[in-house]
Amino acid sequence: MAFTLESFSLAGKVAVVTGAGARGASIGRAYALGLAGVGAAVVVGDINGDGAKGVAAEVVAAGGRAIGVQVDITDEASVAAMAQAAREAFGGVDILVNNAALMVELKRSLILDVEIDDWNRLFAVNLTGALICCKAFAPMMRERGGGRIVNQVSAGAYPPLRPYGITKLALVGLTTSLARELGKDNINVNAIAPGATQSEAGQALSQPGSPFSNMIEATAAIRPKGQPEDLVGALLLLCSPAGSWMTGQVIHVDGGWIIKV
Ligand SMILES: NC(=O)c1ccc[n+]([C@@H]2O[C@H](COP(=O)([O-])OP(=O)(O)OC[C@H]3O[C@@H](n4cnc5c(N)ncnc54)[C@H](O)[C@@H]3O)[C@@H](O)[C@H]2O)c1
């Protein structure tokens, strides 16, 4: 079949984006607007329900279809309720973007100083929450003959030097494991590893002149800091027919920070 730009269309598809609602110019918001822009109906999920509804309203104002849902991805009943809301609004789900995570909220501590309650909460959101969403939505994708799962990992997992990076490298493991397990169901599972992205949370973590900011400026091959919109092209590739032969992969969108020396 000849390649055309139609291969990036998601017309008639339904996407769930978690973590898309709390802070203004978040990555999840850019993902929701990007998916809607190529035709997908979007379920915007966040623990901040008002924020999720606000992003859904932005999608609708831009001419798309969306609903906002309050969800705690660590709670199976809450995720099941989001799945039910998706079914009622749009009839099913084809795409899951596991974007919700704890990041800016984290206390920065050495590994051996981390409070075990904090460690457990971090894994519950960043890893188990993604698994709970996969368990809820993969069966709905099977019903529709296949689907796409995209897990949001991080350049901070290469190598992981803090608990956050450890959760994200574990999420890479969930990605490759599920890619193998769900391939027979025509469900592709991939990951995006962003670099320092200037969402509100990302800006707080990479203040100009901070040691982290100086480090990425010294090591990235091109523009060290990106905008949430810089990640959308990779997402659309992984969610659309254009990316149908890709599974189990991590796409690094980070200005070449990953090839640091
Ligand atoms: N900004 C960066 O530089 C950067 C870099 C690499 C990876 N990432 C990843 O990108 C994603 C989005 O980051 P962002 O910069 O937009 O940050 P963000 O803090 O704005 O987004 C995270 C979202 O997850 C939501 N969330 C937290 N716990 C939840 C729960 N239990 N249930 C449902 N939602 C919950 C938060 O409310 C928030 O809206 C995260 O996975 C983050 O780890 C960000």
The ligand as an ORCA input file, in Angstrom:
! r2SCAN-3c Opt
* xyz 0 1
  N       8.515     17.574     31.838
  C       9.602     16.853     31.636
  O      10.723     17.386     31.523
  C       9.493     15.350     31.513
  C      10.624     14.636     31.090
  C      10.548     13.249     30.963
  C       9.359     12.596     31.237
  N       8.272     13.313     31.649
  C       7.034     12.581     31.920
  O       5.990     13.142     31.161
  C       4.736     12.977     31.840
  C       4.023     14.304     31.972
  O       4.875     15.224     32.601
  P       4.527     16.790     32.773
  O       5.815     17.520     32.678
  O       3.410     17.194     31.915
  O       4.131     16.817     34.332
  P       2.741     17.010     35.097
  O       3.081     16.906     36.548
  O       2.075     18.240     34.613
  O       1.877     15.748     34.641
  C       1.683     14.604     35.443
  C       0.194     14.439     35.654
  O      -0.080     13.196     36.312
  C      -1.193     13.419     37.177
  N      -1.255     12.380     38.203
  C      -0.413     12.185     39.250
  N      -0.818     11.144     39.974
  C      -1.929     10.654     39.385
  C      -2.805      9.583     39.682
  N      -2.608      8.791     40.755
  N      -3.862      9.362     38.865
  C      -4.082     10.167     37.786
  N      -3.288     11.205     37.462
  C      -2.227     11.442     38.267
  C      -0.916     14.802     37.757
  O      -2.081     15.374     38.330
  C      -0.411     15.540     36.519
  O      -1.476     16.147     35.806
  C       5.096     12.279     33.155
  O       4.998     10.879     32.977
  C       6.559     12.650     33.357
  O       7.222     11.708     34.186
  C       8.317     14.675     31.801
*
